[in-house]
Amino acid sequence: MLSLWIFLSAILMRVSWKRCDYTRSVCPVRYLFLVALKSYSLDLKLRLNENHKVMKNIRFLIEYDGTNYHGWQEQNLAISQKNIITIQGILQGKLKTITGQDAKVIGSSRTDAGVHAFGQVASFLTDSYLEAEVLQRALNSLLPEDIRILNAEEVNETFHPRYDAVSKSYFYLISNMSISSAFLYRYAWRVRHRLDLDSMKEAGSLLYGRHDFSAFRGAGCGAKTTERYISFFNIERLERIDFMTAGLRGDFIKIRIEANAFLRYMVRNIVGTLVDIGRGKMAAHAISDAFELKDRRKTGPTAPATGLFLEAIKY
């Protein structure tokens, strides 16, 4: 119908062209022809885009306070009916609001309930015409304030946040005091007993390299292999933590660990074991013993999620 209108407009314009030029007035037929032509071009472009949609892979760098969430991974239907909120679930819901499409957001690390992140990486496939920067602004306007999209970019369609990761790093914060700052209860594990840092360092040095971490794996872990390679480990005592331009003074211990991948609860179980070693409940060689015995009962407790932060993902 639109094509017919353009054809008739072209004939009428040819007939009235000389008269419009002679009177030097705006030719209404010529104007209608141009409007119709622009409408046709737009309609054609939309049709072509509809028939030749290109999938884009959008990668996000995400920061979040995990206190109010049941971890990263969206739960199955039976559990989600209990109003359990996850980071992945919120992101997918907001993306549907923005694009009108269901999207599967894949994260690099499935952080546990209560675990925080400075450098979570995630991606999703979409044929939306919206650019990555527009999606970032739109998401940040809809997401809760404790979840932020720090960066968004279009990447190769084959990119996978989890499978393409070379290494992941976490750090854990311990407040080694009987009285801790009121501002740290969400971000540090308060351990009242004075910890022996030298024993903890000695035990931590045994983590380096490739080992079977079966003894540090949490229940319900679905990993196909329990071997992991620890490329970096550091433990240090801090007298001050900068927070909101104020320096919080006290006795803090920061544990940082980097590996090619982690098992479920692996970092928290390592931290719990190191704390027991620091308290004198276990010997430093308990780490190497655990590698040999592969028995979770021979290692320490699972440290609270509160003090754990996903720091960065390397690709």
C-alpha positions, 0 to 999 in steps of 0.5 A, a space after each residue: 500500500 505504501 509503495 502504491 502511494 509513492 508511485 501515485 505521488 511521483 506521477 502527481 508530482 511530475 504533473 504539478 512540478 512546473 506549476 510549483 516552480 513557476 509560482 515558487 510555492 511549496 508543492 504539497 505533492 512534492 512534500 507528501 512524496 518525500 514524507 512517503 519516501 522516508 516512511 518507506 525507507 524506515 519501514 524497509 529498514 525495520 523489516 530488514 532488521 527483523 529478518 536479519 537480527 544479529 546477536 550481540 554478546 554483552 559483558 558486564 563488570 558488576 559490583 555488589 553487597 551480597 548481604 541481602 541476597 541468596 547468592 548469585 545463582 537463580 534458584 529453581 522454581 520450588 525454592 524461588 516461590 519462597 521469595 528468595 532473591 538472587 543477583 542473577 535473578 534480579 539482573 535477568 528481571 531488569 533486563 527483560 524490563 528494558 529489552 522485552 526479552 528473556 535473557 540468561 545472564 551467565 556469571 563468572 563465579 557463583 558467589 554464595 549467599 552473603 558473599 560480596 563482589 568487587 569484580 564479578 563478570 557476567 554476560 548475556 546474548 541479545 538481539 536488542 538494538 540498544 548499545 552496551 552503554 545504554 544498557 548499563 545506564 538503564 540497568 543502574 537506574 532500575 537495580 537496587 543501590 547495592 548492585 552496580 554495573 561498573 562497565 558494559 561492553 560488546 564482546 565476541 559472541 564466543 566469550 564465556 565468563 566462566 569457561 574463558 577465565 584464566 584465574 579468579 581471586 578472592 580476599 577474606 577479612 577478619 576482625 581479630 578483636 573483641 569489640 569491632 567497628 559497627 560499620 564492619 559487621 557486614 564485611 568482616 568475621 569477628 574472631 575474638 581469640 588472638 590468632 597466631 599469624 605465623 602459624 597461619 602463614 606457615 599453613 598457607 604456604 602449603 596451599 601453593 600449586 596443584 592439589 586435590 581440594 576434596 577436603 575443602 569442598 562444600 556439600 552439594 558441589 557439582 564440580 567434575 574434578 576437585 583438583 585446583 591450582 593455587 597461584 597466589 596466597 597472602 595473609 597479612 595483619 592490618 592496623 587500619 582499614 580505610 572506610 568512607 574517608 575515615 580510618 578504622 583502627 584495630 586488629 585486622 587480618 586479610 587473606 587473599 587467594 588466587 586460583 584457576 577455579 574454586 570449589 563450592 565453599 572452598 575459600 571459606 573452608 580454607 579460611 576456617 581451617 587457617 583460623 583454627 590453626 591460628 587458635 592452636 586447635 590444629 597444627 600447620 601441617 593439617 593443610 597437607 594432611 587434608 590433601 592426602 586424606 581428602 576428608 572434609 571432617 579433618 579440616 576446619 569450620 566453614 567461615 561465615 560468608 560475611 567477610 568474603 569478597 570476589 575481587 577480580 577475574 582474569 582472562 
